Amino acid sequence: MDDQDYKVKLVDDRDELKTNNLLSYKFETTVTDDQGKQKKETHKLKEFADVKEAKSLTTLKRENLSNMISVTASVKDGENATLA
């Protein structure tokens, strides 16, 4: 650019995800309505999940140099997890 040095500070104002705020995590989905039109919806994780403490492994699995954990889920009778 112009051979100048600039100080840069990156700030992430989001709260770190922890067990006490995890269920308030918001995410956006795209759904198709009855007329075939797509619309975006915002949901909180607590609409679909519960947090339960349990004993677990003392190590994390790694895949492609990223930490991985297993998550299990159950789908309510009459619901289909593969349909939007």
C-alpha positions in Angstrom: 0.0 0.0 0.0 1.8 3.2 1.1 4.6 1.6 3.2 2.9 2.6 6.4 2.5 0.5 9.5 -0.9 0.3 11.1 -2.0 -1.1 14.4 -5.0 -3.4 14.0 -7.1 -4.8 16.8 -9.7 -7.5 16.0 -12.7 -7.6 18.4 -15.3 -10.3 18.6 -18.2 -9.0 20.7 -20.1 -12.3 20.7 -20.3 -14.2 24.0 -18.2 -17.3 24.1 -20.5 -20.4 23.9 -20.6 -22.0 27.3 -23.2 -24.3 28.8 -25.1 -21.4 30.5 -25.7 -19.6 27.1 -25.5 -22.4 24.6 -29.2 -22.9 24.3 -29.7 -19.2 23.5 -27.4 -19.6 20.4 -29.3 -18.2 17.4 -29.0 -19.6 13.9 -30.8 -18.9 10.6 -32.6 -21.5 8.5 -34.2 -21.4 5.1 -37.6 -23.1 4.8 -40.1 -23.5 2.0 -43.7 -22.4 2.7 -46.9 -24.0 1.4 -46.7 -21.8 -1.8 -43.1 -23.1 -2.6 -41.5 -19.8 -1.6 -38.3 -19.8 0.5 -38.1 -17.7 3.6 -35.5 -17.3 6.3 -36.3 -18.1 9.9 -34.2 -17.4 13.0 -34.3 -20.0 15.8 -32.7 -20.5 19.2 -31.0 -23.9 19.9 -33.3 -24.3 22.9 -36.3 -24.8 20.5 -34.7 -28.1 19.5 -32.2 -29.2 22.1 -31.6 -29.9 25.8 -28.3 -29.9 27.6 -27.5 -32.9 29.8 -24.3 -33.4 31.8 -22.8 -36.9 31.6 -19.5 -38.6 31.9 -17.5 -38.5 28.7 -14.1 -39.3 27.3 -11.1 -37.5 28.7 -9.8 -36.8 25.2 -11.1 -35.3 22.0 -11.1 -37.0 18.6 -9.2 -35.1 15.9 -10.1 -35.0 12.2 -8.1 -33.0 9.7 -6.4 -31.2 12.6 -9.8 -30.1 14.1 -11.2 -31.2 17.4 -14.3 -33.3 17.1 -17.0 -34.5 19.5 -20.0 -36.8 19.1 -23.5 -35.4 19.4 -26.5 -37.7 19.6 -30.1 -36.8 18.9 -33.6 -38.3 19.0 -36.4 -37.3 16.7 -39.9 -36.9 18.1 -42.4 -39.5 16.8 -44.1 -38.3 13.6 -41.2 -35.9 12.7 -38.6 -36.3 10.0 -35.2 -34.8 10.6 -34.3 -34.9 7.0 -37.1 -32.6 5.8 -36.9 -28.8 6.1 
